[in-house]
Amino acid sequence: SHKTIKTEEKDLVKKFYLTSDTAKGALNMDIEVEIPVAFADTNVLKSVRAIIISNLFGDEYISQSNDSLVHFFSSELYAEYKENNLPLLNVKDSANNYSFNNEYNLSGFSLLSDKKIYVYGIKRYVDMGGAHGLETRNYYNFDLKTGKLIAEKDLFKPNYVSELSELIKKRIVEESKEIKDSKDTEPILSLEDTDFWTDSIKPNGNFYITDEGINYVFNPYEIAP
């Protein structure tokens, strides 16, 4: 029996055209996800899988078989893409000069898998025709005794927020010095002189556990423009 979570990869790379006229644009889809398929404790596996599927695709996909997940999800996304863009094709104005090229990239991957903890990451890049696309990264840390997510309050002592916030701010400044050594940019001396929204820099629940420590991740527009 599997002492650590075993996964299977499900992939899809496909171009879905808006109409039979390929010049009118397409939805480019690139999906590459690992799905948990085996673990010694089946209840734990069920819980871990449900949380991951829900965050990858949505709650309504939890009951789908692993083999049909990506197929159903891509069909839904394609239908939505057509629904949003087909009406615009018939608008008699400059919109007719557009090509409706959209992009949806999704990857889900294991980061740490031992007997006690399983860590999963989801990276999503979505460009549905705005000024620019948006990439987000979210992480999920599972306690393999229960199959439940590990929360910040499980890891830190009470009233941890202000102390941890200061540590994160300190780390941002340190990291800017490390980046400066490899690129030619000015290091941050103090966050007060930057575009960072310092009040927003605090534990946000988006972290992943490694052998070395706990890493916090902030997505675009969360703590800075």
C-alpha positions as CSV (number, residue, x, y, z in Angstrom):
1,S,0.0,0.0,0.0
2,H,1.2,3.5,-0.8
3,K,2.8,5.3,2.2
4,T,2.9,8.5,0.2
5,I,0.4,10.0,-2.2
6,K,0.7,8.5,-5.7
7,T,-0.5,10.7,-8.6
8,E,-1.3,10.3,-12.3
9,E,-0.8,13.0,-14.8
10,K,-3.7,14.2,-17.0
11,D,-2.8,16.5,-19.9
12,L,-4.5,18.3,-22.7
13,V,-2.9,20.8,-25.3
14,K,-5.5,22.0,-27.8
15,K,-6.6,24.9,-29.9
16,F,-10.4,25.5,-29.9
17,Y,-11.5,27.8,-32.7
18,L,-14.3,30.3,-32.2
19,T,-15.8,29.6,-35.7
20,S,-14.9,27.5,-38.7
21,D,-13.0,30.6,-39.9
22,T,-9.8,30.0,-38.0
23,A,-8.7,33.7,-38.5
24,K,-11.5,34.8,-36.1
25,G,-9.4,33.5,-33.2
26,A,-9.1,30.6,-30.9
27,L,-8.9,29.5,-27.3
28,N,-5.5,28.0,-26.6
29,M,-5.7,25.5,-23.8
30,D,-2.7,23.9,-22.0
31,I,-3.6,21.7,-19.1
32,E,-1.2,19.5,-17.2
33,V,-2.3,18.3,-13.8
34,E,-1.4,15.6,-11.4
35,I,-4.3,13.9,-9.8
36,P,-3.9,11.9,-6.5
37,V,-4.9,8.2,-7.2
38,A,-3.5,6.1,-4.4
39,F,-2.7,6.2,-0.7
40,A,-2.7,3.8,2.2
41,D,-5.7,5.4,3.8
42,T,-8.6,5.7,1.3
43,N,-10.5,8.3,3.3
44,V,-7.5,10.6,3.4
45,L,-7.0,10.1,-0.3
46,K,-10.6,11.0,-1.0
47,S,-10.4,14.2,1.1
48,V,-7.1,15.3,-0.5
49,R,-8.4,14.6,-4.0
50,A,-11.6,16.4,-3.4
51,I,-9.8,19.6,-2.2
52,I,-7.4,19.5,-5.1
53,I,-10.1,18.9,-7.8
54,S,-12.3,21.6,-6.3
55,N,-9.4,24.1,-6.5
56,L,-8.3,23.0,-10.0
57,F,-11.7,22.8,-11.7
58,G,-14.6,23.5,-9.2
59,D,-16.7,21.5,-6.8
60,E,-18.9,20.1,-9.5
61,Y,-16.0,18.1,-10.9
62,I,-15.2,16.1,-7.7
63,S,-17.6,13.3,-8.8
64,Q,-16.1,13.0,-12.3
65,S,-13.7,10.1,-13.0
66,N,-10.0,11.0,-13.2
67,D,-10.0,10.1,-16.9
68,S,-12.9,12.4,-17.8
69,L,-12.0,15.5,-15.7
70,V,-9.8,17.3,-18.2
71,H,-12.2,16.5,-21.1
72,F,-15.3,17.8,-19.3
73,F,-13.5,20.9,-18.0
74,S,-12.1,21.9,-21.4
75,S,-15.5,21.4,-23.0
76,E,-17.1,23.7,-20.5
77,L,-14.4,26.3,-20.9
78,Y,-14.8,26.2,-24.7
79,A,-18.6,26.6,-24.4
80,E,-18.0,29.6,-22.1
81,Y,-15.5,31.1,-24.5
82,K,-17.9,30.9,-27.4
83,E,-20.8,32.2,-25.4
84,N,-18.7,35.3,-24.4
85,N,-17.2,36.0,-27.8
86,L,-19.6,34.9,-30.6
87,P,-22.1,37.8,-29.9
88,L,-19.2,40.3,-30.3
89,L,-18.4,38.9,-33.8
90,N,-21.7,40.2,-35.1
91,V,-21.4,43.7,-33.6
92,K,-21.0,46.1,-36.6
93,D,-18.1,48.1,-35.3
94,S,-14.3,47.9,-34.9
95,A,-14.8,44.7,-33.0
96,N,-14.8,42.9,-36.3
97,N,-11.1,43.7,-36.7
98,Y,-10.4,41.7,-33.5
99,S,-9.2,38.2,-33.4
100,F,-10.6,36.6,-30.3
101,N,-7.4,34.9,-29.1
102,N,-7.7,33.7,-25.5
103,E,-5.4,31.6,-23.4
104,Y,-5.9,29.2,-20.5
105,N,-3.0,27.4,-19.0
106,L,-3.4,25.3,-15.9
107,S,-0.8,23.2,-14.1
108,G,-1.2,21.2,-10.9
109,F,1.8,19.5,-9.3
110,S,3.1,17.8,-6.2
111,L,5.8,19.7,-4.4
112,L,6.4,17.5,-1.3
113,S,5.2,14.0,-0.6
114,D,6.3,12.1,2.5
115,K,4.4,10.0,5.0
116,K,3.1,13.0,7.0
117,I,2.7,15.9,4.6
118,Y,1.6,16.3,1.0
119,V,2.0,19.7,-0.7
120,Y,0.3,20.6,-3.9
121,G,0.7,23.6,-6.1
122,I,-1.6,25.1,-8.8
123,K,-0.4,27.6,-11.4
124,R,-2.9,29.3,-13.6
125,Y,-2.4,31.7,-16.4
126,V,-5.6,33.2,-17.8
127,D,-5.9,35.6,-20.7
128,M,-9.6,36.1,-21.6
129,G,-9.2,39.2,-23.6
130,G,-8.4,41.9,-21.0
131,A,-5.5,44.3,-21.2
132,H,-3.2,41.4,-20.2
133,G,-3.3,38.0,-18.8
134,L,-2.9,37.1,-15.2
135,E,-0.8,34.4,-13.6
136,T,-1.6,33.1,-10.1
137,R,0.0,30.5,-7.9
138,N,-1.7,28.8,-5.0
139,Y,-0.5,26.1,-2.6
140,Y,-2.2,23.5,-0.5
141,N,-0.5,21.6,2.4
142,F,-2.2,18.4,3.6
143,D,-1.9,16.6,6.9
144,L,-1.9,13.0,5.8
145,K,-3.2,11.8,9.1
146,T,-6.5,13.5,8.5
147,G,-6.5,14.5,4.8
148,K,-7.3,18.1,5.9
149,L,-5.4,21.2,4.9
150,I,-2.8,22.5,7.3
151,A,-3.7,26.0,8.4
152,E,-1.4,28.8,9.6
153,K,-2.8,28.5,13.1
154,D,-1.6,24.9,13.2
155,L,1.9,25.9,12.5
156,F,2.5,29.1,14.5
157,K,2.2,30.1,18.1
158,P,-0.9,32.2,19.1
159,N,-0.9,35.9,18.0
160,Y,1.6,35.1,15.3
161,V,0.4,37.6,12.7
162,S,2.4,40.7,13.5
163,E,5.7,38.9,14.1
164,L,5.3,36.8,11.0
165,S,4.3,39.9,9.0
166,E,7.6,41.6,10.0
167,L,9.6,38.5,9.1
168,I,7.9,38.4,5.6
169,K,8.7,42.1,5.1
170,K,12.3,41.5,6.2
171,R,12.5,38.7,3.7
172,I,11.2,40.8,0.8
173,V,14.0,43.3,1.5
174,E,16.6,40.5,1.7
175,E,15.4,39.0,-1.5
176,S,15.7,42.3,-3.3
177,K,19.4,42.4,-2.4
178,E,19.9,38.8,-3.6
179,I,18.2,39.8,-6.9
180,K,20.4,42.9,-7.2
181,D,23.5,40.7,-7.1
182,S,22.3,38.7,-10.1
183,K,20.6,41.6,-12.0
184,D,21.5,45.3,-12.2
185,T,18.6,46.7,-10.1
186,E,18.7,48.8,-7.0
187,P,18.1,46.9,-3.8
188,I,15.2,47.9,-1.6
189,L,16.5,49.5,1.6
190,S,13.1,50.1,3.2
191,L,9.7,49.1,2.0
192,E,8.4,52.5,2.9
193,D,10.2,54.0,-0.2
194,T,8.6,51.5,-2.6
195,D,5.3,50.7,-4.4
196,F,4.6,47.9,-2.0
197,W,1.3,48.2,0.0
198,T,3.0,47.6,3.3
199,D,-0.2,47.1,5.2
200,S,-1.2,44.3,2.9
201,I,2.0,42.4,3.6
202,K,0.9,39.8,6.1
203,P,0.3,36.0,6.2
204,N,-2.2,35.3,3.5
205,G,-2.6,31.5,3.9
206,N,-0.9,30.9,0.6
207,F,2.3,29.1,1.6
208,Y,4.0,25.8,0.9
209,I,6.1,23.7,3.2
210,T,9.5,22.3,2.2
211,D,12.2,20.5,4.1
212,E,13.9,23.9,4.6
213,G,11.0,25.9,5.8
214,I,7.7,27.7,5.0
215,N,7.5,29.8,1.8
216,Y,4.9,32.5,1.4
217,V,3.6,33.4,-2.1
218,F,1.8,36.7,-3.0
219,N,0.0,36.9,-6.3
220,P,0.0,39.9,-8.6
221,Y,-1.8,43.0,-7.1
222,E,-1.9,41.4,-3.7
223,I,0.9,43.4,-2.1
224,A,2.1,45.7,-4.9
225,P,1.0,47.1,-8.2
